[in-house]
Amino acid sequence: MMTTTLKSRLKKLPAARLKKINKRAKELIAQEMTLRDLRKALELTQANISSNMNYSNIIVTDLSLKDSFQELEIAINKIISHN
């Protein structure tokens, strides 16, 4: 049985399909950003996030350690929509 590599399979895909795959890969990589990385990139403090989410700073710190992207996304969207 001949082994097929990912690289050889990707070469056979149409350009449009490769573009979609690369776009989705970039989205997934972006989601891997930690809460702290994203917060710092947006120049937000834990206090900004906690006040907009009605959470204590302790909870925000805990979310930071757990890399809770969904919780962060909600908080960031709230902050951005108010600015």
Buried (B, 14 or more C-beta within 10 A) or exposed (E): EEEEEEEEEEEEEEEEEEEEEEEEEEEEEEEEBBBBEBBEEEEBEBEBBBBBBEBEEEBBBEBBEEBBBEBBEBBBEEBEEEE
